[in-house]
Amino acid sequence: MTDLAFMGSEGREPGDRSAIDQIVRTRLGVDAAERFLSLVRPSVGFSAGKRSSESGSVIGGVPVTTESFAWPRCRGRPMVLLAQIDCGQAARLLGGHWTLPDHGHLFFFHDDDFAAEPAPGLGDDGCRVLHVAAGTGGPPEGHAPAPPSLPALPLEACALPSVPTLADAETGCAVGDDVIALLIDLAEALSAVLPAPRHRLLGWCDSWDTPRPEGHRPLLQLEVEAGTSWGEIVNVSFWIRDEDLRAADLRGVRRSYEVA
């Protein structure tokens, strides 16, 4: 993935939607172009920042919680906090496209060794996504996680359109399965005006090799960063069903990851 080195701490779209439309329309037929453009999703792209802040989104770190917060556990062990997403920041960048709470943070947890299997039915024992209202300190005494924990890595955010890839079934449905070469050319042209961030909130999956949980769409995608090593795992993603996203229901979130 390409770092968004030109992003500000909370910038607007580097991806010019008019440029995206023009590229798609010049390479696809009228009907196919309209179908493909209807798939463009809003998202927030993140790059690792150098500044810490009292607010904003962070990989790892110590969460700011309420007194009633209970640290989640998996198989009797505290889960690892992978990321904290600032809901207010997401709401400002995405406007009406952000259907989750517009205050507090989303905490993204994973089992400590990535060994848990998905639970029967809905949900996933190996991950947990929790919305927590703004708090005044770290985790309450008695609920702190056991080491190791991830060092805090501030994230700079920017609103960024997201387009599907050949790995997404929706692309073939929109354009047709017999134009792979054309779509590869389209993807190369779009990459010039629509760089892929290292980390993404919402949007489409940026990796062709990540297993996609059936019936779900990406909620958060995280690439490995210095200090956040996960062994042979190079990225972790959290997935949600469309209807759960609209209803702000985080109970059925699933996770996926890619091994080098």
N, C-alpha and C positions, 0 to 999 in steps of 0.2 A: 504494500500500500504506500501511497505517497503522503508525506507529511504536509500539513497545511501550514507551511512556514510563514505565510503571509497573513495568517489570521490574527486579529486582535483578540483581547480577552473575552469580548462578547460582541463579535462583529456580525455584519449582515452577509448575505449570500455572496460568496466568490463565484458561484456558478450562475452565470447570466441565463435566465430562463429563455429569453428571446434567442440567444445563441444556440441553446439546446434545441429549441423548436426548429430553427433554421437548418441545423445539421440533420435532424431526423427527417424533415420534409424533403430535403434534397437527396436523400438516400433511399427513402422508402416511398411506395405508392401512397396516394392520398388516403385510402382507407386504412392501410397498414400503419401509416404514420399517426393517424388519429388514435388508433387502438393502442399503439405503443406509448404515445404521449399521455394517454389516460392512465397509464401505469406509474407515471412519475410520482414519487412520494416525497413529502417533506421530511427532513431529518435534521439532527444536530450533529455536526462533525466535531470531534475533539482532537487536540494535539497536546502533547505534554508541555506544560508551561514551566517557567522559571520563578514565578512569583507565588507566594502563598497568600491566602485571602481568608477572611472570616466567613465569606460565603462563596458559593461556586461549587463546581463538581470536582471530585477528587478520586483517584485510584487509591485504594487502601486507606490508611490513616485511622485516627481515633474518631468515632462518630460523636456528633453533638446530639444528645438524646434527651428524652423526658425521663422523669423519675420512675415512671412505670415500665420503662422499656426492659424487656427480658431478652438477653442474648440467645439467639436460636442455636439449637444443638442438633447434631445428626449422629445416631448410634452412640449417644452418651457423651459425645465430644463437642466442644464449641465449634461452630462453623467459622469459616474465614470470610472476613468482609473484603470483597474484591473491589467494590466501587460505591461511591456516594454521589448521587445525581441531584443537583439543586433543582427542585421542581419549579421554583419561581423563575429561575434562569431559562428553563425549558419553555415555560409558558410565555415568557417575553419573546423568545426567538421564534416560536411556532404559532403563537396566537391561538386561533380557534381549532387548529389541528392537534393541539395538546389536550387530550381528554382525561388525563390523570390529574391528581391534585395540583393546584398552582401555588402551594406553600410547602414548607418543610423539605424533606429529602426522601428519595428512594434509596434504600440500602440493598445492595445485591450481595447475597451470601452464597457460599459453596461449601460442600463438605471438604474437610482438610486434605484428603488424598485423592479426590476425584474418583472414588471407587464405588459410590452409591449407585444403585440401579434405579431407573424410573419407577415410581410407584404405580400400582395397578390403577387403571382408570385415569382420572385427571390428576394433575400435579406431578411433582418430582421430588423424591426424598433428598436428592443431592443438591438442591438449590432452594433458596428462599428469597423472595423480593418483598420487602416491607416498606410501607410508607410511614414515616415518623415525623410528627410535627416538630417545629423548631424547638430545640432544647437549650439548656444553659451550661452543659458540661459534657464530659465523656460518659462512658457507660457506667451505670450505677454500681456501687460496690456489691460484689457477689455475682455480677453478671459479666464481668470483664472476660474477654477471651483468653485462652491459654496461648503462650507463644508457640510457633512464630506468628507474627502479624506482618502485614505488608506496610512498608514505609509510605507516608503520604506523598502522592505525586499530583500536584495541581494540574487541572486540565483547562485549556483555553477552548472556548466554544464558539461555533459559528453556524448559523442556519445554512443548510446545504441540500439542494435537491438530490434525490437518489433514484437511479434507474435500475431495472432488473438486468440480469446477465443471462447468458445462454444456459446457465445451470438452473434457472427458474422456469418452471413449466409455463408460466404466464407469458413469457417471451415468445415461445413457439406458438401458443394460441393466438397471440396478437399479430404475429408477422408471418407465420408459416414455418414448418420444419425444413423446408427445402432451400432456405436462403441463409445457411450458416455462414458462408463466406461473406455475404453482404452484412450480416450482423457483426462479424469480427471487424470489418472495416468501419462500421458504425461505432462500435465500442472504442476503437482507436481514435476516431475523430472526437467523440464525446470526452475522452480522457483529457484532451487538451484544454477544455473549458470546464471540466467537472472532475477535479482531482479526488481520489478516494482518501478519506481520512484514516488515520490509524485506529481510531475508535469512533463508533457511531451509535447514536440514540435514534430508534425507529428506522425508517427507510428499508432498503433491501439488503440482503446478505452480500457482503463484499468479497467473500472467499468462495471460490468454486468448489473447494474441497471440504467445506464444513458440512457435516450431516445435518439435514433439515428436518426437524420434527414435523410430522405430517399434520396439516391443518393449522399450523402456527406461522407467525411472521416474526422477524427480529424485533426485540425490544431494546437490547443493548449488546453491542459487539466490542470486545476488548482484545487488543493485541498485546503480546508480552512486551514489557518495558524493562529497562535496567532496574534491578532491585525487586522485580516482581516475577522472578523465575518460577515456572510451574513444571520443572523437569522437561519432559519431551513435548509437553503441550505448548503450542505456539499461539493459540487464541481460545477464548472462552466466549460463548454467546448465550443470551437468555432470550427465550421465545414465548410469544403470547398469541392466543387466538384473537381474531378480529373482534368478535363479539365481546370478549373479556376486556379488550383495550377500550372499546366504546363504553363499557359499563364500569371501567376503572376497577376491575376485579383481578387481583394479582394472585389468587389462590391456585390457578391452573398453569402458572408459568413453568416452562421446561427449560433445560439447559442443553447445550451441545458444546463440543470442543474439537479442535483439530490437533492431531499429533504430527510432529515433524517426520 
